[in-house]
Amino acid sequence: MTFFMNGSDSESHLDFVSFSKAVKSQFETCPFPFEDEKVLSDQSWKIVPPHWFNAVGRPGKPFYDRGRFLVAGCGTGNEAFNIARAFPNLEVVAFDASPRAIDIALRWQKASGINNVHFLQEDLLNPNLAQSLGHNFDWISCHEVLAYVYDPQAALAHLASCLSPEGCLYIGVKGTFHPTVRLAPAISLFSLSMDSPEQVKRTREVLCLCDNLMGIPIDKGIGAQPESYLKNHVFGVHHDPFPLHTWIEIIHNAGLQYINSLYTSMSFLQLQDNRFFDLLTELDLPTLHSLIDHCNPSFFHMIVASKPRMTPPFAPADKKEFLRWRPLVDLWDRTKIPAVQPPYNQVLDVTFDIPGLYRQLPLKLSSYLIEFLRRSDGSRSVSQLVAEIGVDIKVEELFTALARFYFTSLLNFLPPL
């Protein structure tokens, strides 16, 4: 099945109808994620790291202590249940277009006693989605759903109408380097089917062979995934994956603003040579991330978007303007920054733990920069912190260093007061 965004009215209508019918039939036949009690027993967090989601999406805001969380395309409820367990003070609303998936989720909810989730049957392409679900969600998660939506731009526009003014939206979609994408040519060489236990066994053997050739451990590869995953995500109805720059364009056209992408930020940490950072400040963050994804394609895009907001000015012409912005190392990694004693004139080896990116960042830094980060709590501007530390700092040097911290998700910025 091919995904179409454009075409004549008649072609578009026919494509939409056939695509929608095929997707509905797929998930009614085989609800996801798997129709068994593992949805209740598996309590591990497998989607976006919540600390990173909050830090880049709502910097400086309380972390999930209150508010409304929307799960768009919840399937049988695994993600919604995990969010509700981890953050019992949240009001969680979860919806899916599949009546069977919602029926299963409600049955499991009754068995679990988890009361802070409200399940609804609803469609992402309903133009009245906000009237049905509400307008003021602080967080929205849409994980591995948009590949099964005929018009993801319209779907994102409808989700945008559900966001609160300072809310953020997480989008999880396959990248061009995802194993299931790389598997497609190999699968076409074999006659594979999921119609009988014998055929499922042979299919798994072929998938495990391909996992092995791709360097993926067999017990963690595509061939080891639950049967419902294989039926929906390997052999199901879907469109071709997009590179990050296409998703950034879709996000923009939906009236949203691209904020960050998890795996792109992780890839950026590989850049260790300081000579290149002045070049990177010539690009805005979306363009830089598109470049990274071109050079090192993501296997999965974990994107955070928001309603349009101010962003820190890192263009070379704005080096003085950025002095008014308030740097913030968010609560999720503030305790990892070591204390440094004056005078701040040493160059030290320091390793920052960035739990939201599952990475450590080893750097050689002037001790004043380490102290600058330690004091970056969002209450003071860059220029106020420089004066407070009391060191003669060149604006060009500070600009390059803070741009690097920002692009690696170690540091965020709040607008001037």
Secondary structure, 3 states (H helix, E strand, C coil): CCCCCCCCHHHHHHHHHHHHHHHHHHHHHCCCCCCCCHHHHCCCCCCCCHHHHHHHHCCCCCCCCCCEEEEECCCCCHHHHHHHHHCCCCEEEEEECCHHHHHHHHHHHHHHCCCCEEEEECCCCCCCHHHHHCCCEEEEEEECCHHHCCCHHHHHHHHHCCEEEEEEEEEEEECCCCHHHHHHHHHCCCCCCCCCHHHHHHHHHHHHHHHHHCCCCHHHCHHHCCHHHHHHHHCCCCCCCCCHHHHHHHHHHCCCEEEEEHHHHHHHCCCCCHHHHHHHCCCCHHHHHHHHHHHCCCCEEEEEEECCCCCCCCCHHHCCHHHHCEEECCCCCHHHCCCCCCCCCCEEEEEEEEHHHCEEEEEEEEHHHHHHHHCCECCCCHHHHHHHHCCCCCHHHHHHHHHHHHHCCCCEEECCC
